[in-house]
Amino acid sequence: MNETDLKKFLEEKGISFEIIKHGSSYRADEASRELNIDLKKIVKTVLFIADKKEPLIIIVRGDKRVDQTKMAKILGYKKLRLATPEELRNITGYEPGTLPPVAHKQNIRTVLDEDVIDEDYVYAGGGSLGSSLKISPKDIARLQNALILKV
């Protein structure tokens, strides 16, 4: 999957969005510099693997980190671990560094950090290297049927 698949998905759902092209960036701080915006407006879409190989996405502001132990406990898991690049490709359809918060190959349980939900819009992975998705976090929450939690 790539930026074209992401665009098609969002257009079919009637979502207001923008894909912004820029230099390649794998991390939130790099995207912040490329886009010349505050790191708090960037969101990271992180794929974790929980008990029994269940995938879980946690979406958090670019200036924050996910406490895996805390989140596992809150969500009722024994443990959370980061997905491998191969798992990321197989589960979401996207390459590392390109993962958007929506439009994955399969439905994935999603947690959206409550610090993100009140923003008018955020910037996230755009499905391809060198592109970012500008989207409302409320649309992310609705499309992913996301659980809103303090991450």
C-alpha positions as CSV (number, residue, x, y, z in Angstrom):
1,M,0.0,0.0,0.0
2,N,1.1,3.6,-0.6
3,E,0.1,7.2,-0.8
4,T,-2.3,6.5,-3.7
5,D,-4.2,3.9,-1.7
6,L,-4.4,6.3,1.3
7,K,-5.8,9.1,-0.9
8,K,-8.4,6.8,-2.5
9,F,-9.5,5.5,0.9
10,L,-9.9,9.0,2.3
11,E,-11.7,10.3,-0.8
12,E,-14.1,7.3,-0.7
13,K,-14.9,8.1,3.0
14,G,-15.4,11.8,2.2
15,I,-12.7,13.0,4.5
16,S,-11.0,16.4,4.3
17,F,-7.3,15.9,4.1
18,E,-4.1,17.0,2.4
19,I,-1.0,15.1,1.3
20,I,2.1,17.3,1.6
21,K,5.3,16.4,-0.2
22,H,8.7,17.0,1.4
23,G,12.1,15.5,1.8
24,S,12.3,12.0,3.2
25,S,11.8,11.6,6.9
26,Y,11.5,8.5,9.1
27,R,11.0,10.2,12.4
28,A,8.6,12.8,13.9
29,D,11.4,15.3,14.6
30,E,12.6,15.0,11.0
31,A,9.1,15.6,9.7
32,S,8.7,18.6,12.0
33,R,11.8,20.2,10.5
34,E,10.8,19.3,6.9
35,L,7.3,20.8,7.3
36,N,8.6,23.6,9.5
37,I,5.9,23.0,12.1
38,D,5.8,22.3,15.9
39,L,6.6,18.7,16.9
40,K,3.3,18.7,18.8
41,K,1.4,18.9,15.5
42,I,3.1,15.7,14.3
43,V,1.6,12.4,15.3
44,K,3.4,9.1,15.4
45,T,1.4,6.0,14.4
46,V,3.1,3.1,16.1
47,L,2.3,-0.6,15.6
48,F,2.7,-2.8,18.6
49,I,2.2,-6.6,18.9
50,A,0.3,-7.6,22.1
51,D,-0.4,-11.0,23.6
52,K,-1.2,-13.8,21.1
53,K,0.3,-11.7,18.3
54,E,-2.6,-9.2,18.3
55,P,-1.7,-6.0,16.5
56,L,-2.4,-2.6,18.2
57,I,-1.8,0.9,16.9
58,I,-1.1,3.7,19.3
59,I,-1.2,7.3,17.9
60,V,0.7,9.8,20.0
61,R,2.1,13.3,19.6
62,G,5.5,13.6,18.0
63,D,7.1,14.9,21.2
64,K,5.9,12.0,23.4
65,R,6.9,8.3,23.8
66,V,4.7,5.3,24.5
67,D,5.2,3.7,27.9
68,Q,4.6,0.1,26.7
69,T,4.3,-1.4,30.2
70,K,1.8,1.2,31.3
71,M,-0.3,0.8,28.1
72,A,-0.2,-3.0,28.3
73,K,-1.6,-2.8,31.8
74,I,-4.3,-0.3,30.9
75,L,-5.4,-2.3,27.9
76,G,-5.3,-5.6,29.7
77,Y,-2.3,-7.2,28.0
78,K,0.6,-8.9,29.6
79,K,3.1,-7.2,27.3
80,L,3.4,-5.0,24.3
81,R,6.4,-5.0,21.9
82,L,7.2,-2.9,18.8
83,A,6.3,-4.7,15.5
84,T,9.2,-5.7,13.3
85,P,9.4,-4.1,9.9
86,E,8.2,-7.4,8.3
87,E,5.2,-7.4,10.7
88,L,4.4,-3.8,9.9
89,R,4.4,-4.5,6.1
90,N,2.3,-7.7,6.5
91,I,-0.3,-6.2,8.9
92,T,-0.7,-2.7,7.6
93,G,0.6,-2.9,4.0
94,Y,2.9,0.1,4.5
95,E,6.7,0.4,4.7
96,P,8.5,1.6,7.9
97,G,8.5,5.4,8.1
98,T,5.4,5.8,5.9
99,L,2.6,4.4,8.2
100,P,-0.5,6.6,8.2
101,P,-3.0,6.5,11.1
102,V,-5.8,5.2,8.8
103,A,-6.3,3.0,5.7
104,H,-4.5,-0.2,6.7
105,K,-4.7,-3.6,5.0
106,Q,-6.8,-4.9,8.0
107,N,-8.7,-3.4,10.9
108,I,-6.4,-2.8,13.8
109,R,-7.4,-1.9,17.4
110,T,-6.3,1.7,17.8
111,V,-5.6,4.0,20.7
112,L,-5.4,7.7,20.2
113,D,-3.7,9.9,22.8
114,E,-6.2,12.3,24.4
115,D,-3.6,15.1,23.9
116,V,-4.1,14.8,20.2
117,I,-7.9,14.8,19.9
118,D,-8.6,18.5,20.4
119,E,-6.2,19.7,17.7
120,D,-7.9,21.0,14.5
121,Y,-5.5,18.9,12.4
122,V,-2.3,16.9,12.7
123,Y,0.4,15.7,10.4
124,A,1.1,11.9,10.1
125,G,2.7,9.4,7.9
126,G,1.5,9.9,4.3
127,G,1.8,6.4,3.0
128,S,5.1,7.0,1.1
129,L,8.5,8.4,2.1
130,G,8.5,12.1,1.6
131,S,4.8,12.7,2.1
132,S,2.8,13.6,5.2
133,L,-1.0,13.4,5.7
134,K,-2.7,16.5,7.2
135,I,-5.9,15.3,8.8
136,S,-8.3,16.0,11.7
137,P,-7.7,13.8,14.7
138,K,-11.4,13.5,15.1
139,D,-11.6,11.9,11.6
140,I,-8.8,9.5,12.7
141,A,-10.7,8.5,15.8
142,R,-13.9,8.0,13.8
143,L,-12.3,6.0,11.0
144,Q,-10.3,3.8,13.3
145,N,-13.0,3.5,16.0
146,A,-10.2,4.6,18.3
147,L,-10.1,4.4,22.0
148,I,-9.2,7.8,23.4
149,L,-6.8,7.4,26.3
150,K,-4.0,9.3,28.2
151,V,-0.9,7.6,26.7
